[in-house]
Amino acid sequence: MARVALPLGQKIGKAKAPAASIESLTNGYLEAIPEGKEPTAIYGAAGLRSLASGLNGSCRGGMEMAGSAYVVAGTKLYRMAYDGQVTTLGDLPGSDIVSMDGDGTNIVMVTAGVIYVWNGATIGQVTDPDAPQASAVVWIDGYFLFTELNSQQFFISALNDPTNFDALDFSSAEWKPDKLVSPAVIRRTVFLMGEKTIEAQQNTGGSDFPFTRYADIFIDVGLKGRDAKVCTNGTVYWLAHDLTARRLDGLTPALISTAPVERVFRSWSAPEQTLCSSFTRENHLFVVFRNPDGCVIFDQTTERWDYRKSYASDTWRAGFVFNAYGMDIACSVDAAIVYELDDETYDEDGDPLELEIVTPWAWAKGLDFSVDELEVIMQAGVGSLTLDPAITAELTLDGETWSSRQIRRLGKVGQRSRRATFGPQGSADQMAWRFRITDPVKRAILGIYAEVDPEQ
């Protein structure tokens, strides 16, 4: 008999055929343990604590500017204080996700091609006849730069004045005939992200038009949807037009997605509706690819992927995340509510936050074996005086059907010596297990071991 460690949360490994690979991790992340007893640990994802509710509608955009948080929800723009108290700043028509950026004083918002400006006192629509319809906006070097709707062209506002435009202040992406989708700013470079290509512009201060194309920056990978990109940690991550996930490494559109992740992207009925955002927890940079049909998260620290899913949903209720007041603010695009991502919250605003681990296949090169016991090494005694939380285990032999759940208690508060062990699992030529924790308690899985007996 041998004691075998089951690898934890290594990757999203669901293959076309479940019998080949079914490994996954939902609502958790992997972390290496330096000089620890176990090589890796799985920790539960941060929960969602209600921060602001009763807004005019679901969230359409959010950002931090000059130390304050701003959220577009329903048809209103709000300033939100650190305690969630909101102040209505004005009306913003529409229901689509808003592209927005600010210069420290003004916030410029684009919805349905129309440009709106909040100038610190009021919101107004840009009525300058020299301003074309826009698809997205960024701020750089005192200019608000826009991609024109359904066009190869981009244009800018006057310097330090987002309400003033000149009919001659435009240029175009000319490397290939490609409609622009959205601009992205990395340091002082503007990347014009098109449907199938990307090119870069820099501010050279020209008197006629200040932005000039870099002669040697051409990227033959496009952007799938306007909001399917995020600039973070000095680079840009995006869902590419070929339904791969990319990161700009220097000038290389480095592939970060795996084949199973790309199958997830292809399963989404409208991948162009993907929203990308990012947040940092415990020195892990997480990049979120959230779609109405599902949500996957890339952990830059470990270079691994996992799922994020809310209760009774196929996707995460947080549409996008941004940082303000030293906290990560998560905005719902399905409800009139704003949350805080909180490591000490183990549910999602009262709904269960289920940690699910599906192990890779245990197999013996086609030979039958039996498993006499499973042991889960974890932080126990995480309950309360009244709550005795549980972990459940299910067995599969084919990747499609699962056994009934076996339940083991984790212990009330202080009961740290309790072991989570599961008895004989039977025999087969391959086995995998699904472990779940749904109780609102701290989750820390340090190792899972099987007592394996090869059959003669």
C-alpha positions in Angstrom: 0.0 0.0 0.0 1.3 3.5 -0.8 0.3 7.0 0.3 -0.1 9.1 -2.8 -0.6 12.9 -2.9 -3.3 14.1 -5.3 -2.1 17.3 -7.1 -4.1 20.3 -6.1 -5.6 22.9 -8.3 -2.9 22.7 -10.9 -5.0 24.0 -13.8 -8.2 24.0 -15.6 -7.8 20.7 -17.3 -11.2 19.7 -18.7 -10.5 18.0 -22.0 -12.9 17.3 -24.8 -13.3 13.8 -23.4 -13.9 13.8 -19.6 -12.1 10.5 -19.3 -8.9 12.3 -20.4 -8.9 15.1 -17.9 -11.5 16.8 -15.7 -9.3 18.8 -13.3 -10.5 22.2 -12.1 -10.7 24.7 -9.3 -13.6 27.0 -8.7 -13.7 30.0 -6.3 -10.1 29.3 -5.0 -6.5 29.9 -5.9 -3.3 28.0 -5.6 -0.2 29.1 -3.6 3.2 27.6 -3.2 4.3 27.2 0.4 7.9 28.1 1.0 9.6 25.5 3.1 6.2 24.1 4.2 5.1 20.6 5.0 3.0 20.6 1.9 4.3 21.9 -1.5 1.1 23.9 -2.3 -2.1 25.0 -0.7 -5.5 26.0 -2.0 -7.2 29.0 -0.4 -10.7 30.1 -0.9 -11.4 33.2 -3.0 -12.4 36.5 -1.3 -16.1 36.9 -0.7 -18.3 39.8 -1.6 -19.5 42.2 1.1 -22.3 44.6 0.2 -20.9 48.1 0.0 -23.6 50.1 -1.8 -27.2 49.2 -2.9 -30.4 50.9 -4.0 -28.7 52.4 -7.0 -30.7 53.5 -10.1 -29.9 50.2 -11.9 -27.2 47.7 -12.6 -23.6 48.9 -12.9 -22.3 50.1 -16.3 -18.9 51.4 -15.4 -16.6 52.4 -12.5 -13.3 54.0 -11.9 -11.1 55.8 -9.3 -10.1 59.4 -9.9 -8.3 61.8 -7.6 -8.8 59.6 -4.6 -12.6 59.1 -5.1 -14.6 56.2 -6.6 -17.1 56.9 -9.3 -19.8 54.4 -10.5 -22.3 54.5 -13.4 -25.4 52.6 -12.4 -28.6 52.6 -14.3 -28.9 56.1 -15.8 -27.0 57.9 -13.1 -23.3 58.8 -12.3 -22.5 58.5 -8.6 -19.6 59.4 -6.4 -19.2 56.7 -3.8 -17.5 57.2 -0.5 -15.3 54.6 1.3 -18.3 53.5 3.4 -20.5 53.0 0.4 -22.5 56.2 0.7 -23.3 57.5 -2.7 -23.9 61.0 -4.1 -25.8 61.4 -7.4 -23.9 63.6 -9.8 -26.1 63.6 -12.8 -27.9 61.6 -15.5 -26.3 59.4 -18.1 -28.7 57.9 -20.6 -28.5 54.3 -21.9 -28.1 50.8 -20.5 -24.8 49.6 -22.1 -21.4 49.3 -20.5 -19.8 52.7 -20.4 -16.2 53.4 -21.5 -14.8 56.1 -19.2 -11.6 57.8 -18.1 -10.6 60.9 -16.2 -7.9 63.6 -16.0 -8.2 64.4 -12.3 -11.0 66.9 -12.8 -13.2 65.7 -15.7 -14.7 62.3 -16.3 -15.4 61.5 -19.9 -17.9 58.7 -20.7 -18.9 57.1 -24.0 -22.2 55.4 -24.4 -23.9 54.3 -27.6 -21.5 56.5 -29.6 -22.2 59.7 -27.6 -19.7 61.5 -25.5 -20.6 62.9 -22.1 -18.4 65.0 -19.7 -18.7 65.4 -16.0 -16.7 68.6 -15.2 -16.8 68.4 -11.4 -20.2 70.1 -11.2 -22.5 68.9 -14.0 -22.8 66.3 -16.7 -23.3 67.4 -20.3 -23.4 65.8 -23.7 -20.6 67.0 -26.0 -22.3 69.0 -28.7 -19.3 70.1 -30.7 -20.1 69.3 -34.3 -16.4 68.4 -34.9 -16.7 65.4 -32.5 -17.5 62.2 -34.3 -19.4 59.3 -32.7 -17.0 57.4 -30.4 -16.6 53.8 -29.3 -14.2 54.2 -26.4 -12.0 56.7 -24.6 -8.7 57.0 -22.7 -6.8 59.9 -21.3 -3.1 60.5 -22.1 -0.8 63.6 -21.8 -3.7 66.0 -21.3 -5.7 64.7 -24.2 -8.8 62.5 -24.2 -8.3 60.1 -27.1 -11.2 58.3 -28.7 -11.6 55.5 -31.2 -14.3 56.4 -33.7 -17.3 54.2 -33.9 -17.1 51.6 -36.8 -14.0 53.2 -38.2 -10.2 52.9 -38.6 -9.9 56.4 -37.3 -9.2 57.9 -33.8 -9.5 61.5 -32.7 -8.6 63.7 -29.7 -10.1 66.5 -27.7 -8.4 69.8 -27.3 -5.6 69.9 -24.7 -7.1 69.9 -21.2 -10.6 70.5 -22.6 -12.7 67.4 -23.3 -15.6 69.5 -24.6 -13.7 71.1 -27.4 -12.8 69.3 -30.7 -11.1 70.3 -34.0 -12.3 68.6 -37.2 -8.6 68.1 -38.2 -7.5 66.4 -34.9 -7.8 62.8 -36.1 -5.7 60.1 -37.6 -6.2 56.5 -38.5 -4.7 53.1 -38.0 -3.2 52.3 -41.4 -1.1 49.2 -41.1 -4.1 47.0 -42.3 -7.7 47.9 -43.1 -9.1 47.1 -39.7 -11.8 48.7 -37.6 -10.7 50.0 -34.3 -12.3 48.6 -31.2 -10.7 50.4 -28.3 -7.5 52.2 -27.3 -5.3 51.1 -24.4 -2.6 53.2 -22.7 0.6 51.7 -21.3 2.8 54.4 -19.8 2.9 57.0 -22.6 2.1 54.7 -25.5 -1.4 54.3 -27.0 -2.1 50.9 -28.4 -4.9 51.1 -31.0 -6.6 47.8 -30.7 -8.5 46.7 -33.8 -10.6 43.7 -34.7 -7.6 41.8 -36.0 -4.6 44.0 -35.5 -2.9 46.4 -33.0 -0.7 49.3 -33.7 0.9 51.9 -31.4 1.0 55.7 -31.3 3.2 58.1 -29.3 2.8 61.8 -28.4 5.6 63.5 -30.4 4.1 67.0 -29.9 3.5 67.8 -33.5 1.8 71.2 -34.1 -0.7 69.8 -36.6 -1.5 66.5 -34.7 0.5 65.4 -31.6 0.3 61.6 -32.1 2.6 59.7 -34.5 2.6 56.1 -35.3 5.5 53.9 -34.1 7.0 52.6 -37.3 8.0 49.2 -36.0 5.1 48.3 -33.6 2.5 46.1 -35.4 0.8 43.3 -33.7 -1.2 40.8 -35.8 -3.7 39.9 -33.0 -6.9 41.8 -32.4 -9.4 42.5 -29.6 -12.6 40.5 -29.5 -14.7 43.1 -27.7 -14.3 46.6 -26.6 -14.2 45.8 -22.8 -12.4 42.5 -23.2 -9.0 44.1 -22.1 -7.4 45.5 -19.0 -4.3 47.5 -18.5 -2.5 46.4 -15.3 1.0 45.9 -13.9 2.5 47.8 -16.8 1.0 45.8 -19.6 -2.3 44.8 -21.2 -4.2 41.6 -21.1 -7.0 40.9 -23.5 -9.3 38.3 -25.1 -8.0 38.1 -28.7 -10.1 37.9 -31.8 -9.1 34.3 -32.2 -10.5 33.5 -28.7 -7.2 33.1 -27.0 -6.1 35.1 -24.0 -3.0 37.3 -24.5 -0.6 39.4 -22.6 1.7 42.0 -24.1 5.2 41.0 -23.2 7.3 43.8 -24.6 5.9 43.9 -28.1 4.9 40.2 -28.2 1.3 39.2 -27.8 2.2 36.3 -25.6 -0.3 33.4 -25.4 -1.4 32.8 -21.8 -4.5 30.7 -22.3 -4.4 26.9 -22.5 -6.5 24.6 -24.8 -9.1 23.9 -22.1 -9.5 27.6 -21.3 -9.9 28.4 -25.0 -12.7 25.8 -25.1 -14.4 27.8 -22.4 -14.1 31.0 -24.4 -15.5 29.2 -27.5 -18.4 27.9 -25.5 -19.6 31.5 -24.7 -22.4 32.5 -27.0 -21.3 36.1 -27.2 -17.6 36.3 -26.3 -17.5 40.0 -27.5 -19.5 40.8 -24.3 -16.5 39.7 -22.1 -15.5 42.2 -19.4 -11.8 42.2 -18.3 -10.6 43.7 -15.0 -8.0 42.9 -12.4 -7.3 42.9 -8.7 -4.5 41.9 -6.3 -4.8 39.7 -3.3 -1.9 38.4 -1.1 0.7 39.3 -3.9 -1.4 37.5 -6.5 -2.4 39.5 -9.6 -5.7 38.1 -10.8 -7.0 39.0 -14.3 -10.7 38.4 -14.7 -12.4 37.3 -18.0 -16.1 37.6 -17.1 -18.8 36.8 -19.6 -22.6 36.3 -19.1 -22.0 32.6 -19.8 -19.0 32.1 -17.5 -16.0 33.5 -15.8 -12.3 32.4 -15.7 -9.5 34.1 -13.8 -5.8 34.1 -14.7 -3.4 34.2 -11.7 -0.3 35.9 -13.0 1.7 34.9 -10.0 1.3 31.2 -10.6 0.4 31.4 -14.3 -2.7 29.2 -13.7 -6.4 29.5 -14.4 -9.4 28.9 -12.3 -13.2 29.4 -12.4 -15.2 32.0 -10.5 -18.9 31.3 -10.1 -21.7 32.8 -8.0 -24.5 30.8 -6.3 -27.1 29.6 -8.8 -25.3 31.1 -11.7 -23.0 30.1 -14.5 -20.9 33.2 -14.0 -19.6 35.7 -11.4 -22.0 38.3 -10.2 -19.2 40.9 -10.2 -19.0 42.3 -13.7 -15.8 44.2 -13.2 -13.5 45.2 -10.4 -11.5 48.4 -9.7 -9.5 49.7 -6.8 -10.3 52.7 -4.6 -9.8 53.7 -1.0 -7.3 50.8 -0.7 -10.0 48.2 -1.4 -11.2 46.2 -4.4 -14.6 47.4 -5.5 -16.7 44.8 -7.4 -19.6 46.0 -9.4 -22.6 43.9 -10.4 -23.8 44.2 -14.0 -26.9 42.3 -13.2 -28.2 44.1 -10.1 -28.1 47.6 -8.5 -25.4 46.8 -6.0 -21.7 47.4 -5.5 -19.6 45.0 -3.3 -16.2 45.0 -1.7 -13.9 42.0 -2.2 -13.2 40.9 1.3 -10.8 38.2 2.5 -12.7 37.9 5.8 -16.0 37.4 4.1 -16.7 33.8 3.2 -19.9 34.2 1.2 -21.3 36.5 -1.4 -23.6 39.0 0.3 -25.3 36.1 2.2 -25.3 33.6 -0.6 -23.0 30.6 -0.5 -19.5 30.9 -2.0 -18.7 27.3 -2.9 -15.1 26.2 -3.1 -14.9 23.3 -5.5 -11.8 21.2 -6.2 -11.9 18.5 -8.9 -8.7 16.4 -8.8 -6.9 15.0 -11.8 -7.2 11.3 -12.6 -5.5 8.9 -10.3 -4.5 5.9 -12.4 -2.0 3.1 -12.5 -1.2 2.9 -16.2 -4.3 0.9 -17.0 -4.1 -1.5 -14.0 -6.8 -1.7 -11.4 -6.1 -0.4 -7.9 -8.1 0.3 -4.8 -8.2 3.3 -2.5 -8.7 2.4 1.2 -8.8 6.0 2.5 -8.7 9.6 1.5 -7.4 12.2 3.9 -7.8 16.0 3.5 -5.1 18.0 5.3 -6.6 21.4 6.0 -7.1 24.1 8.6 -9.9 22.7 10.8 -11.7 24.3 13.7 -12.7 27.2 11.6 -16.4 27.1 12.6 -18.1 28.9 15.4 -19.6 27.9 18.7 -22.7 26.8 16.8 -21.5 26.2 13.2 -19.8 22.9 12.5 -18.9 23.3 8.8 -18.4 20.4 6.4 -16.4 19.2 3.5 -18.0 16.8 1.0 -16.4 14.3 -1.4 -17.8 12.6 -4.5 -16.1 9.9 -6.6 -16.2 9.5 -10.4 -14.9 6.7 -12.5 -15.8 8.2 -15.9 -15.8 12.0 -15.4 -19.5 12.3 -16.0 -21.3 10.5 -13.2 -20.6 11.0 -9.6 -21.2 9.0 -6.4 -23.4 10.3 -3.6 -21.7 12.9 -1.3 -19.7 11.8 1.6 -19.7 14.4 4.4 -17.1 15.1 7.0 -17.1 17.8 9.6 -14.3 20.4 9.9 -14.9 21.2 13.5 -16.4 24.0 15.5 -14.1 26.8 16.7 -11.0 25.5 18.5 -11.3 21.9 17.3 -8.1 22.0 15.3 -7.1 18.3 15.8 -10.1 17.0 13.8 -9.1 15.0 10.6 -11.2 15.0 7.5 -10.9 11.3 6.3 -13.1 9.4 3.9 -13.2 5.6 4.0 -12.8 3.0 1.3 -13.4 4.3 -2.2 -13.6 0.9 -4.1 -11.4 -0.2 -6.9 -11.1 0.8 -10.6 -8.5 1.6 -13.2 -9.0 5.4 -12.7 -10.6 7.6 -10.1 -11.1 11.3 -9.5 -12.8 13.2 -6.7 -14.8 16.4 -6.3 -14.5 18.2 -3.0 -16.7 21.0 -1.9 -17.0 23.5 1.0 -20.1 25.7 1.0 -20.3 26.9 4.7 -19.2 30.5 5.3 -15.8 29.7 6.9 -12.2 30.2 6.1 -10.9 27.7 3.5 -7.3 26.4 3.5 -6.7 23.0 1.9 -3.1 22.0 2.4 -3.1 18.5 0.8 -5.2 15.5 -0.2 -3.8 12.0 0.1 -5.0 8.6 -1.0 -4.0 5.3 0.5 -3.6 3.3 -2.7 -3.3 -0.5 -2.9 -2.4 -1.9 -6.4 -4.4 -5.0 -7.2 -2.4 -8.1 -8.1 
